Amino acid sequence: MKKFLLVAAGLAVLAGSACSKAPECTTEIATKKAQDMAAALQEAITKDPSKAADLTAKVQAVTTKYQGSTTLADACKAYDELTKAIKG
């Protein structure tokens, strides 16, 4: 669980440090997506703790994909991919 929170925190930093170049993804939207992703992650782990390792791998894959991104659009894409993978 701690590992999930660290990954989520890392993505939150990405969103917070990103420059806004795409009007469809504002800081407020990225923050909402981060909250939705974190809630989905916590719900999935609570519902089925045996999926924690699989979810960790999915979260790490998406985090690695977007590591180094500097736009809010990329942050929003990352949150969308994570939420989809978690709910998947």
C-alpha positions as a Python dict, from the first residue, in 0.01 Angstrom:
ca = {
    (1, 'M'): (0, 0, 0),
    (2, 'K'): (284, 238, 82),
    (3, 'K'): (435, 174, -260),
    (4, 'F'): (108, 274, -428),
    (5, 'L'): (94, 596, -232),
    (6, 'L'): (453, 679, -326),
    (7, 'V'): (378, 626, -694),
    (8, 'A'): (62, 835, -666),
    (9, 'A'): (259, 1107, -489),
    (10, 'G'): (517, 1098, -768),
    (11, 'L'): (248, 1156, -1026),
    (12, 'A'): (103, 1437, -816),
    (13, 'V'): (444, 1606, -827),
    (14, 'L'): (445, 1562, -1204),
    (15, 'A'): (109, 1735, -1231),
    (16, 'G'): (211, 2008, -993),
    (17, 'S'): (531, 2086, -1181),
    (18, 'A'): (385, 2060, -1529),
    (19, 'C'): (346, 2359, -1755),
    (20, 'S'): (1, 2413, -1899),
    (21, 'K'): (10, 2401, -2279),
    (22, 'A'): (-323, 2226, -2336),
    (23, 'P'): (-639, 2405, -2225),
    (24, 'E'): (-823, 2073, -2190),
    (25, 'C'): (-610, 1983, -1889),
    (26, 'T'): (-587, 2245, -1617),
    (27, 'T'): (-428, 2212, -1276),
    (28, 'E'): (-776, 2163, -1130),
    (29, 'I'): (-858, 1884, -1376),
    (30, 'A'): (-524, 1711, -1312),
    (31, 'T'): (-584, 1734, -936),
    (32, 'K'): (-932, 1583, -976),
    (33, 'K'): (-794, 1303, -1192),
    (34, 'A'): (-526, 1234, -930),
    (35, 'Q'): (-791, 1213, -658),
    (36, 'D'): (-1007, 982, -870),
    (37, 'M'): (-708, 759, -946),
    (38, 'A'): (-609, 739, -579),
    (39, 'A'): (-967, 654, -478),
    (40, 'A'): (-988, 383, -745),
    (41, 'L'): (-656, 240, -631),
    (42, 'Q'): (-758, 232, -267),
    (43, 'E'): (-1094, 74, -355),
    (44, 'A'): (-929, -194, -571),
    (45, 'I'): (-681, -285, -298),
    (46, 'T'): (-949, -291, -32),
    (47, 'K'): (-1177, -505, -248),
    (48, 'D'): (-909, -758, -345),
    (49, 'P'): (-573, -730, -168),
    (50, 'S'): (-437, -1019, -377),
    (51, 'K'): (-428, -787, -680),
    (52, 'A'): (-187, -546, -511),
    (53, 'A'): (122, -683, -688),
    (54, 'D'): (-45, -670, -1030),
    (55, 'L'): (-167, -316, -969),
    (56, 'T'): (179, -212, -854),
    (57, 'A'): (325, -335, -1181),
    (58, 'K'): (63, -148, -1385),
    (59, 'V'): (113, 173, -1189),
    (60, 'Q'): (491, 150, -1225),
    (61, 'A'): (464, 91, -1600),
    (62, 'V'): (252, 401, -1652),
    (63, 'T'): (468, 606, -1415),
    (64, 'T'): (781, 505, -1608),
    (65, 'K'): (614, 590, -1939),
    (66, 'Y'): (540, 946, -1828),
    (67, 'Q'): (851, 1003, -1619),
    (68, 'G'): (1014, 1322, -1739),
    (69, 'S'): (695, 1461, -1891),
    (70, 'T'): (643, 1827, -1817),
    (71, 'T'): (296, 1912, -1942),
    (72, 'L'): (-38, 1896, -1770),
    (73, 'A'): (-172, 1718, -2078),
    (74, 'D'): (75, 1434, -2013),
    (75, 'A'): (-16, 1430, -1644),
    (76, 'C'): (-384, 1399, -1733),
    (77, 'K'): (-308, 1119, -1979),
    (78, 'A'): (-108, 938, -1711),
    (79, 'Y'): (-390, 967, -1458),
    (80, 'D'): (-642, 845, -1717),
    (81, 'E'): (-425, 544, -1805),
    (82, 'L'): (-369, 461, -1439),
    (83, 'T'): (-736, 483, -1354),
    (84, 'K'): (-824, 263, -1652),
    (85, 'A'): (-557, 6, -1555),
    (86, 'I'): (-675, 1, -1195),
    (87, 'K'): (-1042, -38, -1282),
    (88, 'G'): (-951, -263, -1575),
}
